[in-house]
């Protein structure tokens, strides 16, 4: 009898312990773990921006894989390339056709495997939602969407012909897209409590090639009607029809308004579930206003439509340029256009050819939050002439050099940049010297210089130089670079006052802590501070005599 009572007691205690255990598991569930690790966020102050990951400042040293490398079979060809370039963030597409091949039936098996392997390789991730728009087209939509024109209508051009771009005015398309995106974000929240994924791109290079807007009957009725009051008021314009308000730009901006509103509703549906920072990327038009634009992707967040996008899509945190312009004049102009008081600069895509790597320095100089070359994997695909013709570790070497140089201090640079204390320049095409004003000091960055002497090299050399200077104090600077010479002088020298290097200390950063290596002097400083292909970081103390 006593034995039976003990059995009942043990069973009762066992049930109670099980309930306690389940309660503990609830406390340790993804929802609890997510609260223990701060959600990635973008913060702003005085027109400057900072991305925080794990509660710390974070600069994206990104590597975007090729468009069709988003399958388990390709990961063995993707992850070695990410390791070779020493990226801290892998940028991976997630296609609508991949997760919802049939309506309402979702498959997140690739995402789960990708997240596991990203954690094993100790890299964060950014997801790219390839859905209604991928380079203007619906090719990454599931077949039940992209083959059903009656339910998911395409854009109609001025001659009444169908264009391979879905209309942003179709509610059926919007409902299906945002339902799938919300399902993706719901699953991501459940399986990624430590926020391996730090940002999400909503759609990809939105817009339409081949038609300035949708010329369907429904779209034309809206176009001939009044511009929405919210947009007119935000831009400080007088009310009227689209043509009355915007003149010859009316069709482009009408299309941009409707696409941006569509994208914002998709983003808002995802953020309602899991509020990660979200961004869009832009396929660019020519960056100079005085040049007549060639046909481009109408309706996307190009520089002429950024203000419209900002009003129409408040849930989009960042508009990032996809820069495939090798010219330093064009590239740096785009950086200026997307580095705005109301927009963080994130180079969401750029070429993987060696000539593009140098622009990482200029991106930091424009207070960027990240830099992400496209096509970083070993699957064998090349988007030449936009990127490199040859894809191998040798091609990625200039990028790898810069990432290895900056990754140990990426958080420090992000923090100093947020305070407006980081300056960066990239080697220009014409290879002249560049000057940076630093309070009472001025830095000169030169290229093609030897380590000893002032005679420039005359042999041809790749365009791969650049330098970063971070102000640590009035007379103290963190200085680093690649294939560049950095010299200092007084910005306004008085008679009988001269600059001198008080101390030039070489060291390294490990987990944010400065580690002393040696002091430079004599030959190492007599001709300025010369940076080569060796990762070298200096703390420079300036003085006068």
N, C-alpha and C positions, 0 to 999 in steps of 0.2 A: 504494500500500500504506500509506504513511504517512498519506495523506488518509483512507483508510478507518479506520485506527486512531484518527485524530483524531475522526472522526464517532462511533465507539464511545465514546470518552472523553467527548465532549460530551454524548452521550445519557446516559451513566452519571452525569456531573456534574449534568445536568439533572434526572435522577430524584432524586439526592441533595438538590439544592436544593428540589425539589418536596416531598420528605419533610420537609426542614427547615422549609419554608414551612407545610406542614400542621401540623407540631408547633407552630409559632408561632401558627397559627390556633387550635390547641387551647388554647394559653395565653391567647389573647384571646377564647376562647369565652364564652358567657353564664355558665358556671360560674365561670370566672376573674373575669369582670367583676363578678359578684355578690359575690365575695369582696373585690374592691377597694372596693366601695361597701357600707358596713355595712348589715346587714339592719335594717329598722325594728324597734324593740323598746319595750316598756313596762317601766320600772323603778320600783321602789317603795322608800320609806324612811319609817319612822315614820308609816305611814298616808297618806303623800302619794305622788303618782304623776307620772311624766314620760314623755311619748312622745318618743322620739328618732328622727329621720329624717335620713339622711345623716350620722349621728353627732352631730347637734346637737339641742338641745331644740326642740320643735315644738308649736305650738298650732294646732289645726284650725280654720281659718276656712272652714267648709264650705258647699257649695251642692248640695243634693240635687235632681236633676231629677225630673220626673214619672215615674210608674211605667212608662208606655209610650213613653218617650223614648229607649229603649235600642236604636235602630236607626240605621243609617247615614244614612237620609234625614232624620232629625231633628237631626243634629249641627249643621247650619247654623243651627238655631233654638235650640240649647242653648248653644253656646260663646259667642256674643255676650252672653248673660245672665250667664254666669260672669265674663266680662271686665268687664261693667258693674258688678257688685257687688264686684269685686276680690277674689274668693275665692282662697285658696291651695290648696283641695282641692275637686275635683268628685266627687260621690257618685253612682255609676251602677249601676242594676240590671243583673244578668246572669241571665236566666231559663233554667231547666232546659229548657223547651220550645224555647228559642232555640238551645241548643248541642247538644241530643241529640234531634232530631225523630223519629229512629228508633233503636231500641235498638242501642247500640254504635257508632253513626255520629255523629261529632262535627264541629261547625262552629264555629270560633272566629274567623271573618272579621270580625264586628263588633268583638270585643274587640281584635283587632289594629289595626283602623282607629282605634278609640277611643284606644288607647294612643299611637299615632303623633300624633294630633291633640292629646292632652293634653300630650305633650312639646313640641310646637310652641308651645303656649300657655303653657308653663312653669308648669303646675299639677300637683300630685300628685293621686292618685285613691284612692277607696275603692270597692270592689266590694260589691254587695248580692246575695247568693245567694237568688234567689226560686225555691223548690223545693217541698218537701212542704208548707210553710206560707208563705202570703202573706196576712197579715191573717186567719189561721186557716183559709184555704181552699187547695185544691190547684189553683187556676185557672192558675197559671204552670207546672204540670207538663206534660210532653208528653201528647198524647192517649192514647198507649199505656199511660200510668199512670192518668190521672184518669178514664178511661172503663172501667176494668177493675176492678170491685168485688170480683171473686172473688180476683184476685191481689193487689190493693192495697186492702184493706178500709177502709171509712170507719168513723167513730165511730157507735155506736148509742146513742140516748138512752134514758131510763128507760121509754119506751113502746114501745121496739123499732123506732123509726123511724131511718132513715139521716140523718145530719147531714153537710153538705158540709165535712167535715174528716177527713183521713186519720188512722187510728189509729196512735198512736206505738208500739203493741205488735207491729206487723206487720214481721217480719224481711225479707220480700220488699221492702217499701217502703224500709226502712233500707238494705239492700244496694244497691238501685238508686240511691238518693239519694247515698250516700257514694261509690259508684263514679263517678258523674257529677262530683261535687265534686272528687274526687281527680284526675280527668282535667282539670278546669278548672285546678286548682292546678299540675299538672304542666306544662300549656301555659304558664301564666303565668310560672312559673319560667324556662322556656326563652326566652320572648320579652321578658321585662322584667328584664334584668340590672341595671339601675340603680334598680330599685325605685320606678318611677313609682307603683305601687300600694303604699300604706302600711298598709292594714288591710283586712280582709274581714268583712262581716257574714254570719253563718251563719243562713239562713232569714230570715223577716221577720214580726214580730209573731206569734210562735208562740202557739198556744192554740186554743180552740174556743168559738165563740158558739153558744148554744142548748142546751148540755149541760155539766154540771159535770165530767163524766168520760166515758170509754168504758164503757157498760153492757153490752157484749157478754159472752157466757158466759165467754170466756177472761179478759177483764179483771176480771170480777166474782170469779172464783176468786182472782186475785191480790189484789184489794181485801180480800177476806175472810181472807186469809192474813196472816202477820206483816210488819210494816214491816221493810225491809232493815236488818240490823244496823249497816251503815256509817252510815246516816242517823240511827238512834236514838242511836248513840254520839256522832256529831258534834254533835247537838243537846242532848245531855245528858238524854235522856228514858228512861223505862222501856220495855222491850219490850212488844209487844202487836200486835193487829191495827191496821189503819189507823184504824178507828173508836175503838178503845180508846186509842190514842196521841193522836189529833188531834181527836176529838170531832166537832163540827159542821163543822169545816174539813177533815175527812178526804178527801172527794171531790175538793175543789180541789187539795189538796196531793199526793194520789195521782196526779192527772193531771199536775201540774207535775213531779213526780219522773220520770214516764215520758217526758214530752216532753223534759225537760232531758237525760236519759240518751241519748235518740235524737240530739238536737242535738250532744251532746258527741262521740258516735261519728262523726258526720259531720265535725265540726271536727278530731278527731284524725286522721282519714284524710287530710284536707288538710294538716295540719301535718306529718304524716309525710313528705310530699313537699316542702313548702315552708312553713316555720314562721313565717308572718307573724302579727302580733297579730290575734286574732279576737274578735268581740263579737256580742251579741244585742241586739235592741231590744224595748221593752215597750210594748204598748198598755195604757194606765193604767186603774186604777180610782180612785175618789175617794180623795184623799190623806189624809183625816182619819179616824182610827180610830173616832171616836165616831159617825161617820155610817154607817148601814146601807148596804152596797154595793148599787148597782143591778146588774143583770146586766152582766157584763163578759166579757172573753175569758179563760175559765177555763184554767188550766194554764200561762199565760205568766209571765214573770218580773216580775209585779207586786210591790209592796213587801211584801205579806204572804207571798210565796213566794220572796223573794230568798235566804234562808238555805238553803232546799231546793235551789234552783238552784246555789248555790255548792258544795254537797256533791256534787250529781249531775253537774255539768259543770265539772270542774277545768281543761279545756282552753279554756274560754271566758274571755278576759282581762277583758272589760268587759260589764256589763249597763247599757245606756243607755236612759233614758226618752224616749218620744215625747210631747212636751208640747204639747198644743193647748188650753191653759187660759189665757184672756186675763187673768184675775184675778191680781194680784200676790200675793195671799195664797195662792192655790192653787199658782201657779207656783213660788214660793220654797219652799213646803213640799215639793214634789216634788224640788227641788234638794237639800234637806236629806236626804231619804230615800235618794237614790241617791249622795250623797257620803258614802261609808262607808270605814271603815278597811280593809275587804277589797274595795273596789270603786272604781276610778277613775270620776269623774263625766264623762260625755260626753253632751251633749244631742244624741242621735242623730237626732232629728227635732223640728222645731217649726214653727209657722205662718209663712207668708211675708207676712202682713198687717203693716203698719207698726208696730202696737202691740207686736209680739213682739220687734222688734229690740233694745229696751232691755234685754232679759234677758241679752244677751251680757255686760254688766257684772256682773250678779249671778252668772253662771256662773263668771266668773273669780274672783269673791269667794268662791265655794265650792270653789276649787282645781280647777276643771274643766280637762280636757285638750282640749276642743273644743266647737263649737257649729255646728249644721248645719240651717238652715231648709229646708223641703221645697217643691218646686214652683218652683224657680228656673230657668225657661226660658221661651221665647217661643212655645211650641207652642199656646198659647191655652187650655189647660185650667186651671180654677180649682176648688179643693176648698172653696170658700165653703159654709158659714160657718166651717169650721175655719181657712181661710186667707183671703186677700184675694179680694174680688169681682172687682176689676179687675187684670189682669196686664200691667204695662208697666214701663218704667224708672222712672217716677215712683213706683210702688208700692214698688219695691226701693230707693228713694233713702235711707231711713233706715239700712237694712242696709249699703248701699254706703258711706255716710258713716263708719260705725263700722269697717268693714273697711279702708277707706283710712287711717283713723286708726291702727289697731293693726297692720296687716300689716308696716310697716317695723320694728316692734319685737316681733313675735310670738315670736321665739326668746328674746329677753331676758325677756319676761313669763313664758314657760314655765319658764325657768330660775329666776327669782325665785319663781314660784309653788311650784316643787318645794322651795324652801327655806323656804316658809311666809311669804313677805314681800309677797304681793299681796292687796289688799283691794278689793272692788268692790261697788257697790250700784246698783240700778235704781230708777227713779222709781216709787213706789207709786201705787196708784189714788187714794188719798186725799191725795196730794201733800204730806204733812208732811215735815219735815226728818229726816234720818238722821244718826246719829253713829257714828264709827269710832274705837276706841281704838288708839293708836299709841305704846305705851310711855308716855313722859312727856307726850305730846301727844294731843290729841283733834281729829279733823276733823269738821266739820259740813257735810253736803251738802244744799243747798236747791234748790228748783225754783220756776219761775215768777218768778224774780228778774231785775230789769234789770241792766245792767252798771254802772249808777251809781245809788246809793241803796238804801234798804231797803223800798220799797213794792212788794209783789208785784203782778204783772200780774193784772188781773181778767178779761181777755178769755179765752175758751176756747182751749186750745192742746192739740195732740196729746200723748199720754203717750209721750214718746220720750227722756226724759232718763236720765242715768246718769254714774257717775264711777268711775275706777280710781286707786288710790293704791298705789304700790310703794315699800317701804322700802329705800332705798339705803344708809342709815347711821342712826345714832341721831337725827340732826337733819336728815337729807337725804332727800327723797322725789321720786319721779317721779309727776307728777300730770297726768291728762288726763280728758276727759269730753265730753259732748254735752248742751247745754241744761241746765246745772247750775252752781251756785255752790259752790265749796269754800272753807271758811274754817278756820282753825286757832286753837287756844287751848291753854293748859296744862291738862292733865287735872286736876291738883291745884295750883291757884295758891297760892303763898305771898304774904304781904303784901309789897307793894312790888316785885313781880316780874311782868313783863308780856312777852307774846310779841311778837316783831317779825320781819318778813321780812328776813333778812339779805341774801339774793339770790333773785330769781325769774328764772330764765333760760329763755327760749323757744328751742327748737331742734328739730332733726329727727334721726331715725336713718336712716342709709344703710348697708345691709349690716352692721348691728350697731354702727356707729360713730356716736357723738353729734356732731352738727354745730351749733355755736353760731349763733344768729340775732340775738337781742337780749335786753336785760334789761328786765323789767317793773318799773314803779315808779309812784308817784303815783296818778293816777286808775285805772290798771290793777290796783292792789293794795289801794287804800283800802277797797274794798267787797268784799273777798275776791277769789278767782280765778274769773272768770266765763268759762265755756265755752259757745260758741254752735254754729252749724252749720259753723264753720271748723275743720278739723283742726289742733289746737294741742297741743303737748306741752311741759311745763314741768319743769325741775329746781328744786326748792324747798329752800332752806336756811333753817332756822328758828333763832332765837336768842332770848334774853331780854335785857331791859334793866332 
